[in-house]
Amino acid sequence: MRWRATKKGKKEHKNALPTLPSIAPFQKRFKAFIVDSFMLLMPILYIVFYLVYGSREGFAAHMLQGWLLILIPYGIVTTLFLKRSGQTPGYKAYDLILIDLKTQQKPSILQLCIRYSLMLVTLFSLIGLFIPLMRKDRLSFYDIGSHSAPVCK
């Protein structure tokens, strides 16, 4: 194959950067988020609602503390899944893997913490939810901020 390229006058660039894998479509990412919500978030919600506070009314009386008791363990569990294999259960179900955009390897723990923090900011702002739909590369706010993105396997 190289002989034909040389014969046609094409030069191979040995120092060319590898192409970036395709960023996962928004629909797959959203479906993976729904799966993660049911598999990881729902058990934490149940524990906080009924074992910690006794009922939803007890949770409603201490809502700020309750949401901290929900979001902190969810962040820890999600970060551990992503650090270990680059996949949460939802990502695994839809054949997605989280990579560092610069090295194309698994992201560092700092990147994962930044990603989760920015994800919370995105969830609480309406404009942040529409960023992946408006960008050509389909990166969300937390993908841009953490320099990581889910890609198709």
C-alpha positions in Angstrom: 0.0 0.0 0.0 2.8 2.4 0.7 4.3 1.8 -2.7 1.1 3.0 -4.4 0.9 6.1 -2.2 4.5 6.9 -3.1 3.8 6.3 -6.8 0.9 8.7 -6.7 3.0 11.3 -5.0 1.3 11.1 -1.6 3.4 11.5 1.4 2.7 9.7 4.7 3.0 11.9 7.8 4.6 9.9 10.6 4.1 12.7 13.1 0.4 13.2 12.3 -1.8 13.3 15.3 -4.2 10.4 15.8 -7.8 11.1 15.0 -10.1 11.6 17.9 -12.7 8.9 18.4 -16.3 10.0 17.7 -18.0 11.6 20.6 -21.1 9.6 21.7 -24.4 10.9 20.4 -26.6 12.9 22.8 -29.3 10.2 22.7 -27.0 7.4 23.9 -25.6 9.6 26.6 -29.0 10.6 27.9 -30.1 6.9 27.9 -27.0 6.0 29.8 -27.8 8.8 32.3 -31.3 7.3 32.8 -29.9 3.8 33.4 -27.4 5.2 35.9 -30.1 7.2 37.7 -32.1 4.0 38.2 -29.2 1.7 39.1 -27.1 4.1 41.2 -29.3 7.0 42.3 -32.5 5.2 43.2 -31.0 3.0 45.9 -29.3 6.0 47.5 -32.6 7.9 47.4 -34.4 5.0 49.0 -31.8 4.8 51.8 -31.9 8.5 52.5 -35.6 8.8 52.4 -36.7 5.9 54.4 -33.7 4.7 56.5 -32.2 8.1 57.4 -35.3 10.3 57.6 -38.1 7.7 58.0 -40.3 9.2 55.3 -40.6 11.7 52.5 -42.0 14.2 54.9 -38.9 13.8 57.1 -36.8 14.4 54.1 -38.8 17.5 53.1 -38.2 19.0 56.5 -34.4 18.7 56.1 -34.2 19.1 52.3 -30.7 20.7 52.0 -29.1 18.2 54.2 -31.0 15.3 52.5 -29.8 16.4 49.0 -26.2 16.5 50.3 -26.7 13.0 51.7 -27.8 11.9 48.2 -25.5 13.8 45.9 -22.2 13.2 47.7 -22.5 9.3 47.8 -23.8 9.4 44.2 -20.8 11.4 43.1 -18.4 9.1 44.9 -19.9 5.9 43.4 -20.0 7.4 39.9 -16.4 8.6 40.2 -15.2 5.2 41.4 -16.9 3.5 38.5 -15.4 5.9 36.0 -11.9 5.7 37.5 -11.9 1.9 37.6 -13.1 1.1 34.1 -14.1 4.4 32.4 -17.7 3.2 32.5 -20.7 3.4 34.7 -23.5 0.8 34.4 -25.3 3.0 31.9 -22.2 3.6 29.8 -21.6 -0.1 29.8 -25.1 -0.8 28.7 -24.7 1.5 25.7 -21.1 0.7 24.9 -19.7 4.1 25.9 -16.4 4.8 27.6 -15.2 8.1 29.1 -11.8 9.2 27.9 -9.5 12.2 28.5 -9.6 14.2 25.3 -5.9 15.0 25.4 -4.4 11.5 26.1 -7.3 9.4 25.0 -6.9 7.3 28.1 -9.0 7.1 31.3 -9.4 10.5 33.0 -7.6 11.3 36.2 -9.4 11.5 39.5 -9.1 15.3 39.5 -10.8 15.4 36.0 -13.6 13.2 37.3 -14.2 15.4 40.4 -14.3 18.5 38.2 -16.6 16.7 35.8 -19.1 15.8 38.5 -19.0 19.3 40.1 -19.7 20.9 36.7 -22.4 18.3 36.0 -24.2 19.4 39.1 -24.0 23.0 38.0 -25.3 22.0 34.6 -28.2 20.1 36.0 -29.3 23.2 38.0 -29.2 25.6 35.0 -31.5 25.3 32.1 -29.1 26.7 29.5 -26.5 24.1 30.5 -28.8 21.2 29.4 -29.0 22.5 25.9 -25.3 23.1 25.2 -24.6 19.7 23.7 -27.5 20.2 21.3 -26.2 23.6 20.1 -22.5 22.6 19.6 -21.2 20.9 16.5 -18.9 18.5 18.5 -21.8 17.6 20.9 -19.7 18.3 24.0 -21.5 19.4 27.1 -20.4 22.0 29.7 -18.9 19.4 32.0 -17.1 17.7 29.1 -15.5 21.0 28.1 -14.5 21.9 31.6 -13.0 18.5 32.5 -11.4 17.9 29.0 -13.1 14.5 28.9 -15.9 13.0 26.8 -17.8 9.7 26.4 -17.0 8.0 23.1 -18.5 5.0 21.4 -16.4 1.8 21.8 
